[in-house]
Amino acid sequence: MSTSAEDTVEWMLAPLAGYTDVPFRRGCRRCGCRFAFTPLIDGCALVHGNRHNREILARGEDEEWLGVQVLGSDPEVLERAAALLYTMPFERVDINMGCPVRKVTRRGAGAALPLTPDLALRCVDAVRRQCPDRALSVKLRILAEEDAGPTVAFARRLENAGVCALTIHGRTWQRVYAGPVAAATIRAVREAVRIPVTANGGVFSREDGLRLAAITGCKAVMVARGAIGNPWIFNELRDATATPPSHAQVCEVLREHIEGMLSLYGEGAGLREGRKIILAYLCGRGYPRPLRASVSSVSTLAEFDELYRQICATAAPESPTPYRQRAALTVAE
Ligand SMILES: Cc1cc2nc3c(=O)[nH]c(=O)nc-3n(C[C@H](O)[C@H](O)[C@H](O)COP(=O)(O)O)c2cc1C
């Protein structure tokens, strides 16, 4: 049974490029996810126009709380991007300071931005000039693994610059998405600042989430890869008695997700992007390998319908809960 302390944790859906669009979030919302973010949007692409912006920025009619995340390292561009974003219906604008992708860090953005802290602070200032009170946050990685000092010092500067909340991913840029999550450093940041700190990294189950919340003392925990192909993780996180989805539920939610992608992106792009989504639903749930292998050849609606028919007709899988690698949490002595 859950205790009252567990019940107070807010479980948030992380921004995930290529994933957390409207159809993805719809599944998570159905499982009780209240707080969610769009995938990151590049500040330049927003200011100059890009055909994917509409899809990234789309919001479902019934979404209660939605943050948008912006990427960039040029304060002028970010200010213009923020001017646009603050006219849109988002509860929060978040600045990305954690993306490890080379084409991003090469231009000093994402995970590289905290390494030029003065520029990072100018970026925060530029966005803040456009933003109403308490609607600007930053998501960043820890800056060092053993020593909480650099992350704490930078977090304090962000707080002083007027940021209203921080999300800390407990892995360094060098670790990308693997390896231990430095829960102790997240806790040190939480203790050092007055603004809310959300803990992130390695949450693939209720047990992971509660451990991260307990060690860090954070009231909010952000789920990222744990929600890919598994929106039910939000049921599990909220309710100790929640049961894994049945085969019929997996089929129903998968179908709804892909139909949402078809209407957002059209048939070609929807199914191109949809293949990794279909695989994510099938992965680790005991569906036979040949069925999973056939996902890669789906590129038309007729092919999807045929695959879907085969998925539905497959005998109930043995293992309804996907297996995911658990990250170790590190705690200072
Ligand atoms: C495919 C993928 C896309 C991601 N996109 C974003 C993004 O757009 N913005 C962001 O701040 N973090 C992004 N992240 C990082 C996640 O939000 C999260 O910080 C990271 O995956 C650690 O959490 P986890 O161990 O629970 O997955 C992405 C991660 C992955 C794997």
The ligand as an ORCA input file, in Angstrom:
! r2SCAN-3c Opt
* xyz 0 1
  C      15.339      9.808    -27.101
  C      15.574     10.848    -26.056
  C      15.180     12.159    -26.288
  C      15.385     13.135    -25.328
  N      14.970     14.406    -25.562
  C      15.122     15.356    -24.608
  C      14.649     16.681    -24.807
  O      14.049     17.015    -25.843
  N      14.857     17.580    -23.801
  C      15.478     17.230    -22.622
  O      15.640     18.073    -21.725
  N      15.915     15.989    -22.416
  C      15.745     15.054    -23.361
  N      16.147     13.780    -23.118
  C      16.646     13.426    -21.778
  C      15.507     12.952    -20.881
  O      14.545     13.961    -20.687
  C      16.049     12.526    -19.497
  O      16.705     13.602    -18.907
  C      17.027     11.351    -19.626
  O      16.564     10.370    -20.524
  C      17.285     10.718    -18.243
  O      16.126     10.154    -17.704
  P      15.842      8.557    -17.771
  O      17.116      7.875    -17.263
  O      14.675      8.362    -16.852
  O      15.571      8.214    -19.200
  C      15.996     12.805    -24.092
  C      16.380     11.480    -23.852
  C      16.175     10.509    -24.806
  C      16.601      9.093    -24.518
*
